[in-house]
Amino acid sequence: MSSESEGLEFPGGFFARDDETDDAMFYSYPRYVTHIDDGAIDAVGALYDELGVRGAVLDLMSSWVSHFREPPDALTVLGMNADELAVNRQARSWVVHDLNADPSLPLGDDSFDHATCCVSVDYLTRPVDVFRDVARVVRPGGLFVCTFSNRLFPTKAIRGWLLSGSATHQKVVSEYFAAAGGYEPARTRQCTTPPGGDPLYAVWAMVS
Ligand SMILES: C[S@@+](CC[C@H](N)C(=O)[O-])C[C@H]1O[C@@H](n2cnc3c(N)ncnc32)[C@H](O)[C@@H]1O
């Protein structure tokens, strides 16, 4: 059996979660914490620098921090908790929007130079639809950069992610890009992080 919303690429149940209640409930109160350690955060910033993620940037599934070493000229953060987003000091504007309730971004075509999504892609239940819409709001030649580690909220992560390891996670996110269309082939990497700390993996692709 295959997932109806995502076509034939993913097995049935792949996008199910233990907690299927409205995400607004889970994210109703702010969590002013970091979800990866300092070494992994540093690796996110280094990757953004290396890839030239600057200008007008959309940080999807964001919170009170966005991990840029230097804030982009115009950072828009989109997430679930208004209190967290309102105190993101790198952001110029913020949007509360539930991507599992509605994977269409409430943002105009070609509005951004690049997009990012840090340690959150595993919570998307309709990722291919979201990735497709990211390609609409990012200008051709821009990047969508997804990073993830091995820490998560298990009740809100999709089952397909929980049941697989980091090598498969990179293939899964690469498949999201391929299935969405509108991107050049995805690139993957395990980023350099301090020994014994949180690992960091990245998958990114250019909007074609
Ligand atoms: C583990 S936190 C990561 C936050 C931030 N990106 C970071 O690097 O610290 C997961 C984030 O995903 C966002 N999120 C979870 N479910 C979402 C959904 N359905 N729609 C939009 N954002 C969501 C939450 O607002 C939360 O801030």
The ligand as a Gaussian input file, in Angstrom:
#p B3LYP/6-31G(d) Opt

LIG

0 1
 C       12.764000      20.830000      16.822000
 S       12.051000      22.412000      16.555000
 C       13.276000      23.185000      15.521000
 C       13.203000      24.666000      15.540000
 C       14.297000      25.391000      14.772000
 N       14.232000      25.125000      13.345000
 C       15.669000      25.105000      15.319000
 O       16.575000      24.813000      14.541000
 O       15.851000      25.188000      16.531000
 C       10.720000      22.017000      15.444000
 C       10.039000      23.223000      14.883000
 O        9.182000      22.798000      13.839000
 C        8.060000      23.627000      13.810000
 N        6.931000      22.837000      13.318000
 C        6.531000      21.635000      13.801000
 N        5.418000      21.226000      13.174000
 C        5.114000      22.185000      12.268000
 C        4.073000      22.346000      11.331000
 N        3.092000      21.451000      11.245000
 N        4.057000      23.466000      10.568000
 C        5.031000      24.396000      10.691000
 N        6.047000      24.297000      11.565000
 C        6.085000      23.207000      12.356000
 C        7.827000      24.070000      15.251000
 O        7.309000      25.386000      15.287000
 C        9.205000      23.997000      15.872000
 O        9.758000      25.273000      16.060000

